[in-house]
């Protein structure tokens, strides 16, 4: 007999208190705080930044990441063109495979994401002086 899979709000909230990223769905190889729903077709999760956070330039070889800003704001810089993207609460966007970007997120930012296909295909690339300056925590508070 089929049944619904459920992850209650209080469990998600508790898990995000001790980890900034929790997967709700996927076929994950790393341990999680949260009991997630197993699925090998995609990954779904929430990233929550309590503090100003940066991510080094990288790209994904296969994955599309669909993202919805639940709260706060985040910025991306295209590492190849220098184009800046700013997203705030309520914005929805996708990062396609092959797009090399760095990211910085303000405190209180939470992002709901869907990644397909699943798996860790992230490739970190070198950091230019321009990107280093853009990511500098002291200059971006």
Backbone as a ProteinNet text record, in pm:
[ID]
protein_1_A
[PRIMARY]
XXXXXXXXXXXXXXXXXXXXXXXXXXXXXXXXXXXXXXXXXXXXXXXXXXXXXXXXXXXXXXXXXXXXXXXXXXXXXXXXXXXXXXXXXXXXXXXXXXXXXXXXXXXXXXXXXXXXXXXXXXXXXXXXXXXXXXXXXXXXX
[TERTIARY]
83.2	0	88.6	55.3	127.9	93.3	190.6	164.9	245.7	203.6	272.6	397.2	500.1	619.8	610.2	644.9	627.3	749.8	791.9	893.8	830.4	805.5	735.5	826.8	764.8	832.7	931.4	890.7	978.2	1107.9	1103	1224.1	1317.5	1260.4	1340.3	1406.8	1328.9	1380.7	1493.8	1474.1	1575.7	1703	1690.1	1806.5	1885.1	1814	1881.9	1948.5	1915.6	1982.9	2126.3	2154.7	2289.1	2363	2296.9	2358.5	2300.2	2384.8	2331.9	2265.2	2281.8	2216.5	2158.6	2031.4	1965.7	1891.4	1912.1	1840.5	1711.3	1604.8	1475	1453.3	1514.1	1496.8	1630.4	1659.6	1778	1822.9	1929.7	1998	2137.3	2150.9	2266.4	2372.3	2498.2	2608.3	2661	2635.2	2681.9	2570.1	2607.5	2506.3	2434.2	2309.5	2224.6	2171.7	2143.6	2074.8	1930.2	1874	1731.9	1709.9	1606.9	1566.7	1500.1	1559.8	1513	1438.2	1372.9	1298.5	1393.3	1414	1509.1	1448.2	1528.8	1486.1	1612.2	1626.6	1747.5	1731.5	1617.8	1593.3	1634.3	1634.2	1666.6	1701.7	1750.1	1777.4	1700.6	1642.3	1568.8	1616.8	1637.3	1683.3	1665.5	1717.4	1713.5	1852.4	1899.5	2022.9	1984.7	2042.6	2010	2138.7	2157.4	2278.6	2248	2298.9	2282.8	2380.4	2494.9	2599.1	2628.6	2696.1	2743.7	2829.2	2800	2866.4	2903.1	3020.5	3063.4	3089.6	3080.9	3113.7	3212.2	3321.6	3425	3371.4	3436.7	3391.4	3390	3281.8	3267.1	3162	3152.1	3045.5	3006.3	2892.4	2845.4	2853.7	2899.2	2916.7	2785	2686.4	2559.7	2435.8	2447	2328.2	2275.4	2145.3	2071.5	2028.1	2045	1997.9	1889.7	1769.1	1655	1642.1	1634.4	1639.6	1533.2	1476.8	1374.9	1419.1	1426.7	1471.2	1354.2	1367.6	1265.2	1276.9	1400.6	1424.5	1564.1	1585.2	1716.7	1751.5	1882.3	1929.5	2063.8	2088.7	2213.7	2256.6	2386.9	2441.3	2532.6	2531.4	2619.4	2697.8	2821.2	2898.5	2942.4	2914.7	2959.4	3111	3186	3331.9	3395.3	3324.1	3379.7	3348.1	3228.7	3188.8	3187.6	3184.8	3175.9	3034.3	2936.1	2796.9	2750.5	2686.1	2638.2	2488.2	2445.5	2304.3	2269.7	2162	2115.7	1975.6	1955	1825.9	1780.4	1651.2	1592.1	1469.1	1415.8	1299.5	1194.6	1151.1	1048.6	1103.9	1233.9	1293.4	1319.2	1303.8	1329.2	1427.7	1525.7	1625.7	1683.9	1758	1823.6	1968.7	2058.8	2197.9	2218.1	2249.9	2266.5	2406.3	2423.4	2556.7	2650.7	2776.8	2876.9	2890.3	2794	2802.3	2895.5	3006.7	3103.2	3070.4	3044.7	3002.8	3055.5	3063.6	3089	2962.3	2944.6	2820.4	2853.4	2775.6	2781.3	2638.2	2611.9	2476.4	2477.5	2376.2	2362.7	2307.7	2334.8	2277.2	2124.7	2066.9	1921.5	1867.8	1956.2	1913.3	1882.3	1768	1729.7	1686.1	1734.8	1708.8	1658	1543.7	1488.7	1543.7	1600.2	1659.3	1617.7	1618.5	1596.5	1711.9	1778.4	1894.5	1869.7	1890.2	1874.5	1973.7	2038.2	2035.8	2108.2	2082.6	2146.2	2294	2362.9	2503.1	2595.2	2715.6	2813.3	2898	2861.5	2935	3000.5	3020.8	3074	3224.8	3268.6	3409.7	3449.9	3538.2	3587.6	3698.5	3696.5	3796.7	3880.2	3986.7	4074.8	4002.7	4055.4	3995.4	4081.5	4022.7	4094.1	4101.3	4187.4	4196.7	4063.9	3994.6	3864.5	3762.9	3757.8	3665.2	3706.2	3835.8	3883	3833.5	3845.8	3800.8	3649.5	3575.6	3429.4	3385	3456.2	3421.1	3469.8	3555.8	3616.4	3510	3509.8	3408.3	3410.3	3528.2	3536.7	3474.3	3485.7	3430.2	3281.2	3222	3084.2	2988.4	3026.6	2937.5	2836.9
-117.3	0	125	221.7	347.4	436.7	516.4	612.7	739.3	848.7	975.4	978.2	1043.7	1069.5	1212.7	1233	1364.8	1398.4	1523.6	1577.4	1700.5	1696.4	1804.1	1925.3	2041.3	2168.9	2172.8	2123	2131.1	2052.2	1942.8	1865.1	1940.3	2005.7	2085.3	2200.4	2270.5	2384.2	2340.5	2233.1	2181.3	2142.8	2077.7	2036.9	2157.8	2264.1	2382.9	2464	2436.1	2503.1	2454.4	2331.9	2276.9	2257	2285.9	2269.5	2372.5	2435	2539	2483.6	2354.6	2296.2	2161	2144.6	2016.6	1973.3	1849.5	1792.9	1729.6	1754	1695.6	1569.1	1569.3	1458.7	1431.7	1306.8	1271.4	1130.2	1092.3	965.2	1008.8	1036.5	1107.2	1012.7	1049.1	967.1	1018.3	1145.3	1202.4	1199	1180.7	1180	1314.6	1310.7	1428	1434.4	1555.5	1572.6	1524.7	1547.9	1526.5	1393	1322.2	1203.8	1253.2	1221.4	1272.5	1163.4	1206.8	1115.9	1069.9	940.3	889.5	891	943.3	952.8	969.4	892	902.2	990.6	1060.8	1144.8	1290.3	1338	1478	1497.9	1617.2	1655.1	1782.7	1789.1	1906.4	1937.3	2065.1	2100.4	2247.4	2285.1	2423	2459.1	2575.8	2632.2	2753.8	2765.4	2875.2	2936.4	3066	3135.3	3226.9	3192.3	3278.2	3395.1	3374.8	3476.3	3504.9	3617.7	3647.1	3529.6	3475.6	3355.6	3372	3321.8	3326.2	3185	3170.5	3044	3072.5	2999	3018.2	2989	3043.9	3018.5	2869.2	2828.5	2688.9	2679.1	2560.6	2529.7	2384.9	2349.6	2211.4	2157.3	2034	1976	1931	1892.6	1840.6	1902.9	1945.2	1982.3	2122.3	2128.5	2254.8	2272.7	2392.7	2420.7	2528.6	2488.6	2579.4	2629.5	2761.4	2816.5	2923.8	2923.5	3020	3081.2	3213.2	3281.1	3290.4	3221.5	3223.3	3348.1	3392.1	3512.7	3565.6	3693.8	3753.9	3785	3785	3813.8	3746.7	3719	3657.1	3719.8	3720.8	3774.6	3671.6	3672	3586.8	3676.9	3636.8	3703.3	3596.9	3622.7	3533.5	3550.5	3446.6	3455.7	3482.2	3455.9	3476.6	3614.8	3667	3795.7	3910.1	3876.8	3980	4029.4	3974.1	4016.9	3980.4	4075.8	4058.4	4033.3	3935.4	3902	3915.3	3985.1	3999.9	3941	3855	3790.9	3815.8	3846.8	3875.1	3787.4	3793.2	3712.8	3713.7	3593.6	3578.8	3558.2	3581.6	3561.6	3413.6	3373	3236.3	3242.6	3153.3	3154.3	3014.3	2997.5	2869.5	2896.4	2814.3	2816.1	2691.1	2709.9	2594.7	2535.1	2411.3	2352.1	2436.6	2445	2517.7	2664.3	2721	2861	2867.7	2938.5	2951.1	3076.1	3058.8	3172.1	3160.3	3276.1	3284.2	3341.8	3318.9	3361	3422.1	3523.7	3577	3600.9	3559.4	3567	3643	3725.6	3805.3	3719.5	3760.5	3688.4	3684.5	3572.7	3558.8	3513.4	3474.4	3427.2	3278.1	3240	3098.6	3073.5	2964.5	2932.3	2788.5	2772	2640.6	2604.3	2483.9	2448	2308.9	2294.3	2165.8	2147.8	2033.2	2006.5	1879.2	1889.8	1774.1	1780.8	1671.5	1542.7	1551.3	1455.4	1456.9	1418.5	1438.2	1398	1517.3	1489.9	1595.2	1612.3	1708.4	1736.1	1874.4	1926.7	2061.2	2063	2158.5	2176.7	2316.5	2323.3	2451.8	2499.3	2629.3	2686.5	2790	2836.4	2936.4	3068.4	3142.8	3270.7	3384.4	3469.7	3586.4	3694	3793.2	3904.2	3978.4	3992.8	4061.7	3986.3	3854.8	3773.7	3774.8	3767.2	3774.9	3903.5	4014.4	4143.2	4141.8	4087.3	4082.1	3995.3	3886.4	3795	3841.7	3940.9	3985.8	4017.2	3941.6	3954.5	4092.8	4148	4279.5	4389.5	4379.3	4482.4	4465.9	4354.8	4326.4	4312.7	4363.9	4354.1	4465.8
0	0	0	-83.3	-93.3	24	67.7	173.2	145.3	204.2	187.4	274.9	224.9	303.9	354.4	480.1	542.9	626.4	617.8	708	771.9	900	969.7	992.5	995.8	1009.6	1125.9	1240.9	1358	1338.4	1262.8	1235.7	1140.8	1040.3	947	1022.7	1102.8	1179.7	1272	1342.8	1435.4	1359.5	1246.2	1167.8	1117.6	1076	1025.5	1136.4	1260.6	1372.3	1387.6	1345.9	1361.8	1229	1117.7	986.8	891.2	809.1	719.8	594.3	566.4	448.3	486	455.3	480.3	354.9	319.1	205.3	254.6	181.1	209.7	126.6	6.6	-88.7	-157	-183.8	-260.1	-229.6	-292.8	-262.2	-219.3	-90.6	-38.5	16	-6.5	43.5	177.8	209.6	336.4	440.4	566.4	673.5	683.6	725	739.7	882.8	929.9	1057.6	1044.4	927.7	900.6	830.6	870.1	794.6	666.6	553.7	425.1	348.5	242.1	155.3	45	34.9	-63.5	-203.9	-298.9	-438.7	-522.5	-628	-709.5	-833.3	-845.3	-962.7	-943.7	-818.4	-792.8	-646.4	-614.8	-476.1	-446.5	-328.6	-283.8	-142.8	-115.3	17.9	49.3	165.4	212.1	261.8	219.1	271	353	471.7	562.3	616	591.5	633.7	751.9	869.7	987.7	984.4	918.1	909.3	763.4	737.9	603.3	557.3	438.9	390	243.4	206.9	67.7	17.2	-114.6	-179.1	-291.5	-293.3	-394.8	-534.3	-636.7	-773.9	-805.9	-868.5	-907.9	-1017.4	-1073.9	-1169.2	-1150	-1207.7	-1205.7	-1348.1	-1360.8	-1494.2	-1556.6	-1471.9	-1524.3	-1461.6	-1337.4	-1259.5	-1290.4	-1296.4	-1292.8	-1148.1	-1093.3	-958.2	-965.8	-932.5	-929.7	-786.6	-768.5	-634	-612.6	-491.5	-451.6	-319	-314.2	-192.9	-94.8	18.2	123.3	210.5	234.8	314.9	283.2	313.7	296.3	153.1	124.8	-10.8	-35.5	-162.3	-203.9	-334.9	-359.2	-482.9	-546.8	-678.9	-757.6	-851.1	-876.6	-980.9	-1080.4	-1207.2	-1313.9	-1322.3	-1292.6	-1286.1	-1421.4	-1528.4	-1662	-1717.7	-1689.4	-1747.8	-1646.4	-1517.2	-1413.7	-1389.1	-1460.5	-1442	-1301.3	-1236	-1099.4	-1099.8	-1020.5	-1004.4	-856.8	-825.8	-688.1	-678	-577.4	-556.4	-413.7	-400.1	-269.9	-248.6	-127.1	-90.4	-202.2	-240.7	-344.2	-483.7	-505.2	-637.6	-662	-788.7	-833	-948.4	-949.8	-1056.4	-1073.2	-1183.3	-1209.2	-1247.1	-1193.4	-1237.3	-1322.7	-1450.6	-1539.8	-1528.8	-1576.2	-1576.7	-1662.5	-1618.2	-1694.5	-1657.4	-1585.8	-1542.9	-1422.1	-1436.5	-1327.2	-1248.3	-1118.2	-1035.5	-893.2	-828	-684.1	-622.9	-492.9	-426.6	-291	-253.5	-117.9	-70.7	52.7	107.6	239.2	256.8	377.9	492.1	617.6	731.6	720.3	760	754.5	620	530.1	398.3	404.7	349.1	338	193.7	136.9	-3.6	-14.3	-79.7	-112.6	-249.8	-264.9	-394	-440.2	-572.3	-638.4	-735.3	-727.5	-812	-891.6	-1022.5	-1109	-1224.4	-1260.7	-1193.6	-1060	-971	-839.1	-847.9	-737.5	-728	-715	-667.5	-646.9	-772.3	-856.5	-979.8	-975.7	-856.8	-836.5	-862.9	-946.1	-977.3	-931	-831	-781.5	-873.9	-906.6	-996.6	-922.5	-987.8	-929	-903	-806.7	-767.6	-821	-904.3	-955.6	-847	-866.2	-771.3	-760.8	-874.4	-874.9	-788.5	-803.5	-724.6	-577.4	-548.4	-409.9	-345	-415.5	-362.3	-341	-436.8	-427.2	-310.4	-284.4	-176.2	-39.3	-35.9	90.5	194.5	300.7	404.7	467.3	491.9	557.6	472.7	340	251.9	226.1	266.4	228.6	347.8	462.1	578	575.8
[MASK]
+++++++++++++++++++++++++++++++++++++++++++++++++++++++++++++++++++++++++++++++++++++++++++++++++++++++++++++++++++++++++++++++++++++++++++++

